[in-house]
Amino acid sequence: MGFGCNACGVTGCRIIDSPRERLIAILTNSFVPCNGRYPLLITIASIFIVGGISGFSGSIISTLAVVLVILLGILLSLLISKILSKTILKGVPSSFVLELPPYRKPQFGKILVRSIFDRTLFVLGRAIAVAAPAGLVIWLFANIGINGISLLTHIANFLNPFARLMGLDGYILTAFIFGIPANEIVLPIILMCYLGGNSLINISDTFEISTILRANGWTILTAINVMIFTVLHFPCTTTLLTVKKETGKWKWVLLAFVLPTVCGIVICMLTNLIYNFTTLLI
């Protein structure tokens, strides 16, 4: 379910009887990308991985690039689950028994009411409660300046040295941080920063996006690390609040935040190191 929405995936873990295994599933749910991350993944793959290849071949290569990054997230979720089950969440694995329930005629009224009020409205309500204040914060940081430079740019300049170690830049890392309310706004924030805008920018033309990104120093290494960090970074605020509701403790929320983020940072740094080392040898 996390492929659709990580918050719904966390809620769906309720069906797991074992509290230990349910907690492991909750903590590793965000290792798979939700719908909000796909636009950025597909856009970057189409621009930098495919390059000048067009038509059916280009679509296949772009798809394979996205699938490989997703598989990386899945493999890491299995690895982290194994590590958790052997360390802080050690315990006896539960047996899996699948029982077929008695067949009954569906009651569509109850299904709709339970689905809409207990699931959909709950998640949407939290998303709206987070998105509205977050939009105001982003606008303030983009419009309030010190010495003629916006607060957003000051933050990007501060983060730039660390971001360079990951093969990114300060604006990209800043966009991921301010994109915590929803993954869909990461690319608009990046474009807003590069263009010096005061509000989120939504550009649908891939060629125009490509021109802006390349003009600001993006390379194939930048694209690969952005795709990796898109899959492997902290969950959105709605997912984190859902983790708090399902587990009842902030320490698990912190762990759900740290686990994918640390994995993303380490892998991006390794990718950057290997790329630079290979370039020197060539």
N, C-alpha and C positions, 0 to 999 in steps of 0.2 A: 504493500500500500504506500510505502514511502516514495515510490516512483511517481505517484500522483501528488502526494502532499506528505511531508515528513510529520506534520502535526497529526494528520489522520493515521499515519503509520504508527505513531506512538500510542494513540488511542486504541488502535486495533490490537495492540499487544495485550489487551485485557483478556483475550481468549486463552492465553498461556496460563496454565494452572500453577506451575512452579514460580513462586515469587522471585527466586534467584535467576531463573532463565528468562522471566519476563523483564527483569531489570537489565539483563545483558542485551536483550532485543531492543529495549528502549534506548540504551546508550549507543548502540551501533546503527540505529535506524538511519541517521543522517549521513551515513557513508554512501548511501545511494542518492543520486540527484533527483530532486523533485521537479515538477513542471516549470517552476520559476527559473531553474538553471539552464534549461535546454536552449532557450533563445540565444544566450551568450555563447554556449558551447557550439551551436550550429553556425552562428555568425562568424566566430573566430576560425572554425574549421574551414568554412567556405572561403574565407579571405586568404588565410595563410597556409593551410595544409594543401588545399586544392590548387591554389595559385592560379595559373592561366588555363588550367584544364576545365573545359566546359562540357556540357551535355551529360549523358548517362555515366560516363567514366568519372567525371568530377563528383557526381552525386554519390557514387559508390565509395570513392576515396574519403569524402567528407563523412559519410556514414560510418565507415570503418574507424576513422579517427575518433569519433564520438563514442563508438562502442568500446574501443580499447580503453578510453579514460573511464568509462562506466565500469568495465571489468576490473580495472585497478581498484576502484572504490569497493566493489563487491569482495574482491580478494582480501582487501584490508579489513573489511567488516568481519570476515571469517577469522582472520588472524587475530584481530583485537578481541573477538568473542572468545577465542581459545585462550588467549592470555588472561582475560578477565576471569574465565572459569577455572584457571589454575592458580590465581593469585587472590585478589581482594574479594572475589565472588566465588570462592572455592566451595564445592559441594558435590553431592551425589547426583549424577544425571537422572532425570526422571524418565520413566518409560512412556512411550507414545502409544496411546490406545485411541483408535478411531471408532466411535460408535455411531451407527446410523440411527437418527431419531425417527420416531413414528411419523409417517406422512400425514399431513393435515392440509386442508384447503387454505391457501393464503388469504389473510385478511388485509386487503390492500390499504384500508383506512389506517390501521395500526402501523403498518409498515411505513407509510408516508409520514405519519405524525412522528414516529420514533426517529426516522431518518432525518427529517427536517429540523425538528426541535432539539433532539438529543445529540445530533452530530453536526449538521450543516450550519445551523445558526450559531451553535457554540463556537465553532472554529472561525466563522466569519466575524462574529462579534469581537473576538480577541484580535483578529487581524485588523479590524477597523479601529479598535481602541489603541492599537500600536501605530498604525499607519498615519493617522492624522497628526499626532504630536511629532512623529519622526519627520514628516514632510515640513513642518514648521521649523524644526531644528536644522534641517539641511538648508532651508531658505535663509535662515539667520546666519549660519556659518558662511554661506556664499555671498551674503550682502553686507555683513559687518566686516570692516577692515581695520588693519593697523598699519599706519604709514603707507596707505594706499594699496595694501595687499590684503586680500580676503583671509579670514581665519582658516578657510578650507585649504588655501595655498600654504599658509604657515604650517598647518598640520602635515600636509604632503611633503613639505621641505624637511620637516623634522623626521618623518618616517622614511625618507628617501634612502639614506645609507643602509638601513636594514632591508628595505625592499630590494635594493640592488643585489644584496647577497642571495635573494630568492630569484633573481633574474627578472624582477618586475621594476616598477618605479613608484615613487611616493604617491602619485595620483591614483594608481591602480589599487594600492593597498588601502588608501583612504576611502576609495569607492566601496571596497568590500566591507570596511568597518561601518561606514554610514549606510550601507545596503543591508544591514542586519534586520530591519523591519520586513524586507521582502527582497528576494534575490533578483527579481525582475528589474530593479532600479540600479543595479551595479553598472551596467553599460551606459545608461543615461547620465549617471554621475560622472563617469570617466569622460564622456564627451563634453559635458558641461565644464569640467575642469580644464580640459585641453583648449576649449574655445573661449574660456574666460567668461562664461555666461553666469547669469544670476538665478537661473531656474533650471529644472531638469529638461534635458533636450532629448527628444525622441526622433531619430532619423531612421527611416525605413529603407533608404537606398544603400545597399551593401557597398557599392563603389565609393560613395561619399564617405561612409564609415571607414573604409579601407584607406582612403586618402588622408583622413584625419589621423588615424592611428599610425600609419607609416611616417607621416610628417613629424610625429612626436616620438620617433625612435623605436617603434615596435619592429621586432624581427621575428623569425621563426621560433627562436628561443623564448621570447616574450609570450608568443601565442601559446606554445606548449605549456609553459608554467601557469599562464592564466587559466587554461583548460583544467590543469591538474588542481589548482587552488579553487576553481569553481566547484569541483566535486568534493574536494577535501578542505572544507573550512567550517567554521561554526554554523550551527543551524540558525534559522530565522527566529525572531523574538517570539512569534506565535508558537513555534515548536518548543522553545525553551520554557515558555509558560505552561505548555501542555505537559512537559516532563515534570515540572513542579507539581502540577495537579495530580498526575498519575503516581508519582513517587512520594510526594509529601515532604521532600527534603531538598534544600538548596545545594547540598554537596553533590547530589546526583546531577543537578542542573549544571553545576560548574564542570563536572567530569564530562557531561555530554557536550559542553562547549569546548573543553580542552582537547579531548581525544582526536577528533578530526582535524582540528586546527594545527596541533603539533605534527600530526602525520603530514599534512599539506606543506607546512613550513620545511620540514626535514627533506621531503621528496623534492620540493622545488629547489632547495639549496644543493642537493645532490645532482639534480639535473643541470643546474647552472655550473657546478664545479666540473662535471664530466664534459659538458659542452665546451667550456673555456679551455680545459686541459687538451681536449681533442683538437681544438682550433690551433693551439700552440704547437702541437705535434705536426700538424699539417703545414 
